[in-house]
């Protein structure tokens, strides 16, 4: 049967090689022929043409198989064996076999260069993942013996377990990335820290305390606490609605002790080693002393041993509010922040007073938000709230300390193109434009175009979309580089779009099948980082006016793109027009049937 031609051919090839005393990489032959059948739809080895060879080596193989430069001679040798076998068995004419052999020699160098570039990117990515897995397991990358032991244990795991651990790590890494921010100059941050009420109150408490005796629990005596409260202006408890917070002095006391502004041990208090830093005229030193104090106040870590207190509960959960503000591009109204906080509290805590607690939490939240404003960390913006520059810097430092990746706009200016594109995944549009502009300013246009085209050849749809967007900001000086890249199947339509946009004489309109492929590639790229509904909505906004989507989806399933079925399924689930959605679901079924369930990554 036609479906079995790969195994039949491999068996015939093995016998032919044995009869002629030739070596044959049987697994390699099976892989190549399997790709020709499943990915290219060939009905037998005799259907192989020079054009098919070019597609197989320069498009299908790099997308489907992990290989290194050292594997290239063996791969080419397998194809030469197949061509010779076809000639000797008269499956094709001698001229046809000679044409195959000539094409193998012609595209060999280009194939080797392509495999090497893909291999380099994949090896670097794999090394980063393996290094991350080791560090997550507590293995120091400087301990060669421990590294080798870990690798040995990891390789001994069943394949499905290695895959599961890797996938879990990558998901965790993605969750530990926050959007890039702009940082204010250090002098501006230090000035804000000096003016912060947090600094004023902490210094006042340390000065008032000086050296004195404490209770057996290393706290101020009742009389001293009353006197300190009066001296610092904290004698009247903060209040909002039905909530009153009488623990502000105690909170500052333990924060100052934790931040080593005050020492408290064995019943005796004194100045801590960080006190001079909090008074320093050196900006970096001041900020280095201010941050631990803010950390101790913002992340108090109450254990609720004596019962659930609304003020302490809200103080414990305000880090989530700060992170929310950090990640938002626009100010957020307090009601929105409070709503998210209440939802979290209801899920995370067993509330004995479920009816009364929301009102108490609401009042406690108002108190805490006011405290953050007094410390200079949060500020009003219209009806909403946002982090101040000092707040942005402080929250970012705490995120980094907790293992988050927290990019800063401008830090990719000197990066490689692949690093730029990987980093831009997390950028908002305005910040991305600024980052791209900074990167291009330091690049020669031709070099920038060449590096971006390399990313497009070797990356997935998301990377290709971003690289194409950056390429469109490269000037016409790069035209020769882009023209030379037109032969690569993954780059050709994007190169044509660029050449047409820049008015290059070789520019052309995309053929219908190219336009459809680019549409699928774009949506597939969106699906890498966005929910299907969001990806579909964004894709529809980019379509030209009057696009006939129902007709278009009926054509899409024939598109030679491995992500077409996923894209059609997303359209089928989320397109607002019922007829188009139904057509997309039908087309998705056709696409999956046509590919016989075979998957490959672009």
N, C-alpha and C positions, 0 to 999 in steps of 0.2 A: 504493500500500500504506500501511497505517496507520503503519508505521515511518518513512515518508518525509513525514509530514504537516508537520513543522517546516519543511523546505526548501520544500515546496509552498506553505505559508502565507506564508513570507517573500517568495517570488516574487510571490504574489498581492498581498501588502501593498505591495510596491514599485510594482507597476503601479497599484494603487488610489491610492497617494499621488501618483504622477505625474499621474494623470487629474484629481485634485482640487487639484493645485498645492500640496501639503503636503510639508513636509520630513519625512524619516524616517531615524532612526538605525538603519540596517539591521543592523549587527553587534549593537546593543543588543537589537533585536527577536529576533534569532536566539538570543541568550543566554537571554532571558526565556522564550521558547517552548521552548527545549531543556531548561531547568530544569523547566518545567511537565510536559514529557513524561517525562524520565528520573528526576527526583526525586519527582514527584508522581503519575506514572502516568496523566496525562490523555491521552485518545485523540484529541484535536483541540482547536482553539481554541474551538469552540462549547461545550466542556464546562466552560469557565472560569466560575466563580461568584464572588460577592463573598467567600464563605468561602475559596475557593481563592486569591483575590487577597491576602487577609490572610495566609494561610500562605506564599504566594510571597514577599511583601515583608518580612514580619516574622520569618520563620524560614529559608526555603530560600535566598533571595538573600544575606543576610548571612553565611551559613555557607559559601557557595560562591564568591562573587565579591568581589574586592578593589575597593572603590569609595570615593570621598570625598564629602563634603557637596556639593561643586560638581557632582557627577554626578547628584544626586537629581532636579533638574528635568527633565533629559533622560530619565531612567528613567521618571518618571511620565508624561511626554509620550508616550513610546513606548506605554505601556499605554493612554493615551487614544486614540491612533491605532488600536490594536487593537480597542478597544471600538467606535469609530466605524466601522471597517471591518466588524466583525461585524454592526452594525446596517444599514449600507448594502447589504451583500450578502445581508441577510436570513438570515444564519446563526443569529442569535438574534433574539428579538422586540425591538421598540423599548423596551419596559419593562425587559427583561433588560439591554439595553445601558445604559439610564439607571441601573440598579442598579449596574452595574460602574463607571460614571463617578462616581457618588455615593460609592462605596466608596473609589475612588482619592483623591478629595478628602478623605474622612474620615480615612484612615490616612496621608495624605501627611506631616503634621507628625511623627507618631510614627516613620514610616519614616526621615525625615530625621535625627531625634535618634538613632535606633539606628545608622544608617550613620556619623554623625559620631563616636559613641562608639567604635565598632569601628575606624574609620579612625584615630582618635587613638592607640589602643592599638597598632595595627599599624604606624603611622608611627614611634612611639617605639621599638618593638621592632626595626623595620628599620634605624632610625638607629643603634641600639646595635650591631647586627650589622655594618653597614657600617663604623662607627667601629672596631670590633674587627678587622675584616679589614685596614683601613688600617694600624692600629698593628702588626699582625702582619707587615705588609710593610715596616715601618720608616718609615711616613709620619707625620709630626707633624700632629696635628689643628689646630695653631695656624698651620701653613704653608698658607695658602689656595691658593697656586699649586700646591703639591704635591698638595693634596686634590683640586682640580679636574682635574689631570692623571690622578690615580689613577682618579677616577670615570669619566673619558672612556675610559681604557683598559679598565676593568672592563665598561662598557656595550658596548664593542666586541667583547667575548668572545661566543662562541656561547652560546645559552641553557643548553645542557646543562653547559657548563664553569662558567658562573656558579652554576648550581645545585649542582654538585659541590663547588665551593670553599666555598659557603655551608654546605652540609651537613657538610663536613669541619671547618669552623670551629666549628659548633655542637656537634659531637661532642667536639671538643677542649675547648671551654668546659665541657661537662658533666663531662668527665674531670678538669678542673682545679678542681672544687668539692669541698671536704671538709665533713664535718658540723660544725654549730656547736658551740662549747664555751663553758664559763663561765670567765671570767678572774678570778683572785684580785686583790685590791687591790694597787696598786703598792708600797705599803709592805711588804706581806707578801712580795711577789716579791723586793724588794730585800734584805730580811732573809735570805731563803733564799739569795740569791746571795752575800751576805757570808759565810754559814756554809758555803758550798760548798768542798769540797777543791780544786776547780778554781781558785777565787780564791786560796786559801791557797798552793797550790803555785806558781801564776803569780807572785804577789807575792814569794814566797820566792826564786824563780829570778831575778827582776829585781833584787831587793836584793842577792843574792849576786853577780850578774854585775857590777853597777855599770858602770864604764867599764873595758874591758880589751881586749887584743889577741885576735884570733881567727885561725883558720886561713885559708888562701887561699879556702876555700869558705864563709867566714863562719859557721863553727861553733866551738864550744869546743875547745880543744886536748884531747888525750887526758888529760893530767894535770888540767886544769880540769874536764873532764867527770866524772872520778872524784871530785874534791873536791866538785863541785856535787851529785853523786848522794848522797854521804855527808851533806852538809849538809841536803839535802831529804828524806832518808830513802828514797831511791830506789836505794840501792846494791845491794839484793837484787832480782833480777828477779821480776816477778809470774809465777806459774805455776799451771797447772791441768792435771791429768792428765799427758799427755805433751807439753804445750805450755808453752813458756816465752817471756815477752816481755821482752827486755832493752832495748827501744827506747823506754821511757816517757820518759826524760829528753829524748831527741832529739825525740820527738813534741811535748812541751811547749815545747821550744826553738823549733821552727819555727812552732808555733801562736802563741807570744808574739810572734815576729817578724812573722808575717802580720797579727796583730791590733794591731800597733804598740805593744805594751806594752814591747818591747825593740827598739832599732834595731840592725841588723847590716849594715854596708856597708863595702866597701874594707878588710876585715880588722880592723874596729874595732867594738866593741859599746858601747851606752850606753842610758840610759833613753829610752823611746819616748813619744810624745805622749799615748798612751792610759793610761799608768801612773797618772797622778793621778786619772783617771776611775775606775779600778778601786779606788782608795782613798777615793773621794768619799763624803761623808755625804749628798749629794743623791741621792735614790733614782733619779730618771730618769737622771742622769749615770752612776751606777754601772751600771745595767742596760744603758745604751748602750755601756759599755766591756766589760761581761761577755759580751754576746751575740756579738761578733766572735770572742772567745776560744773560746766554745763552738762556734761555727760552724767555726772552724779545726780544732778537735779532733774534732768529730763528722763532718765532711766532709773528710777529709784528702786524697783524690784521688791515691792512689798510682798510679804508672804501670807498675809491675812490669817495669821495664827490666832489672832484675837477676834476674828469675825470679819465679815465683808463690809468695808467702809467705802461709801461712794466716792469720796475725795481721793482716797488712796487708789481705788480701782481706776479712776480716770487718769490719775498720774501715771499709773502703770501702763496705760494704753495710749498715752499721747505720742509715743514714738510712731505708732501707725498713722496718726494725724500728720505728724511732721513729714513722714515719707510720702504721704499722699500729696501734701503741698509741694514737696520737692519734685514730684513727677508731673505735676500739672503745669501746662503752659500758661493758663489763665488763672486769675484769682478764683477762689472757691468760697461760696457763701457759707457762713457758720452753720446754717440749717442743714446744708448738704453734709458737712463734716460730722455734725452731731448725728444725723440719720445713719451714716455708715458706722459710727462708733456704737450706737445703740444696737444695730443689727449684730455687730460683732460680740457685744457684751451678752446679748441674749443667747447666742450660740455657744460662747466660751464658758459661761458661768452658770452655776446652779443657784438661781436667785430665789431665796425664800420669800421675799416680798416682791413678787413679780409685778404686781400692780403699781406699787409705790416707787420702785427703784428707777424707772425711766425718768420721772420728774426729778429725782435726786441726782441722777447722772447728768441730766440736762443742766442743772444749776452748777454742779461741780465742774462740768465742761466749761461753762462761762467763766468760772474762777480761773481755771487753768489757762484758757486762751488769753485772758487778761494778763496773767503772769508772764506768758511768752512775749506778749507785746511790751510789757515793762522791761523785760530783759533785752529787748532789741532784736529778738529772733523772728517775730512775726509782726506784720504791719497791716493796717487797713488799706484796701484799694477799692474805692467805690463801695459797693455793698459786700464785697468779698474780703478774703484774707489771703496773704501770700507771704512767703519767706522774705526776709530782708537779705541783703547781700551777706551779712554776718551769719544769718540763719542758713542760707544755702551752703556756705563754706563749712559751718559746724556740722550740719546734717550729713554732708558728703564725707567729712572726716569719720564720722561714726559709722556710716555705711561701709566705707573702706575697711575700717577696723573689724567689721562683722563679715568680711569676705566678699562684699559686693564689688562688681566692676562699675565704676562711676566715672564715665568719660567727661572730659572738659573740652568745650569748643575751642578749636585751634591746635589741639595736641596732635592732630594727624597731618599737619602741614608738611612734615618731613618724612611721612610714612611711604612705604611701597604702595603701589596701586592696589595690590591684593589686600593690604591692611586697611587702606582707605575704604574700599568697598565693603569689607567685613564690618568696619566700624560704623559706616553710614547706616547700616541696618537699624540701629537704635536711635537715629537722629530724627527730630521733627523737621518739617520742610524748611522753615526759616533758618534753623541752625545748620541744616545740611547744606543749604546754599552758601552760607558763610564758610563752612568747613571746606567745601569744594573750591570756592574762590581762593582760599588761603593755600590750598594744595596746588592748584594750577599756577598760582603766582610764582611758585618756586620750581616750576617744571618747564623744560623745553617742550614746545607743542608736539614735535615729532616723537620724542621719547615718551611723553604722556600718552599719546595715542597708541603707540606700540605696546606699552604696558597695559593699558586698558583693554586692548584687543586680546592680549594674552589671557586676561581674566575672563573675557567673554568666551574664549575657546575652551577654557578648562573649568569654569565654574558652572553652577546650576542656574536655573531660570532667574532666581532672585538676584544673584550676583551679576548675571548678564544684563538684567534690566537696569540695575544701578550703574553698571559700567557704561552702558549705552547712554544713560542720562548724563553722566559726567563727560562722555565723549562729545556730546552735542555742544558742550561749552568750550571745546578745543577749537582753535581757529583754523582757517583754510590752509595754513602752513603745513598741516599734517595730511593734506590730500593724498600725496603719493603713498604714505604709509597705509591709509585706509583703502585706497584702490588696490594695493597689493594683497589685502586681506580678504578680498571679495570671494575668493575661491573656496574659503572654508565654509562649510554648510551652516554652521552655527552662527557665523558672523555675517554672512553675505547679505541677508535682508537688512540688518542694522547698518551695515556699511553703505548699502544703497540709499537708505533713508538719510544718512549723514551727508553723503555726496550730493544728493538732491537738495537738501536744505542749505548747503553751502554754495549752491550754484555751480558745482563742478561740472565740466562738460560730460563726464562719464556718468553723471547722476541719472537715475531712471525711476519711474514709478514701480512700485512692487507689483508683481504678478498676484493674481487672486490667491493662489495657494500660499504664497509668501506672506501676504497680509493675514491670512487665517492662522498661519504658523506663529507669527509675531503676536497675534491676539492671545493664542493659547499660551505662549511662552510668558507673556506679561501676567496673565491671570495665575498661571502656575507659580510664578515668582511671588505674587501677592499671597498665595495660599501657604507659602513657607512661613510667614510671620503673622498673618492675619486670620481671623475667623472667616469661614467660607462666606457668610453673609456680608461681612465688611469687604471682602475681596470682590464679590460680585457687584456690590454697590459702586465701588471705586472703578471697576472695569467699565460699567455702563456709563459712568460720567465721562470717560475718555473716548467713547465711541463718537464717530462723526454724526451730525444731525441726520435724521432720516434713515439710519442704518436699519436694515430689515433683519432683526435678530432671529425671527422664526425660521426664515430661509437660511440664515447664516449657520445656525446650529445644525441644520440638516447636512451642511457641507463639512462642518468641523470634524465629525467622527472619522473622516478619511484623511485628516491631517497627519503627517508623519512626525508626530511629537509624542513622546512617552507619557506626557502628563495630560493628554487630551481627555481621557476618560474621567479623571479627577475633576478637570475643569468643567466638563459637561454635567457631572453629578452636582457640582456646586451650583451651576446655572439652573439645573432642574429643581434643586431644593429651594433656591432663593430668588429666582427671577420673578419680578412683580407681575408679569403678564402670564396668565395661566396657560395659554396656548403655547407660548414660547417655552415655559417651564416643562410642559408635557413633551414637547419636541426634543428638548435637551435630555430628558430622562431616556427617551427612546434612542437618541443618538449615543448616549453613554453606554447603553447596552450593546449597540452595534460596535462601538469602539472596543469594548472589552472582548467581545466575541471575535473581532478581527485580530486582536493581539493574542488570542488564545491564552489569556491570563498571564502572559509573559510581561514582566516589568523591568524597566531599566531607568537609571537616573541620568538626567541631562545636567 
